[in-house]
């Protein structure tokens, strides 16, 4: 299981907020935060837990 760092957790919350508000994220603000599949799935799981 991949453990998220603070920046990745912040990204997950930003994704969740963007879903609620419809306001898109800026790619430049989050570029490089997720660099592999395991981390991407962990971020996805964090977004789902926030729901």
URMO-V157324 format. One line per field, one symbol per residue. ss: DSSP state (~ for helix, > for strand, _ for the rest). phi: phi as a letter, one per 20 degrees, with the letter a starting at -180 (. if undefined). burial: # if it has 16 or more other ideal C-beta (glycine too) atoms within 10 Angstrom, else .. Layout:
ss=???
phi=???
burial=???
This chain:
ss=_____~~~~~~~~~~~~~~~~_____~~~~______~~~~~~~~~~~~~~_
phi=.eeeegfffffgffffffffemefeegffcgnfdcbfffffffgfffffff
burial=...#...#..##.###................##....#..##..##....
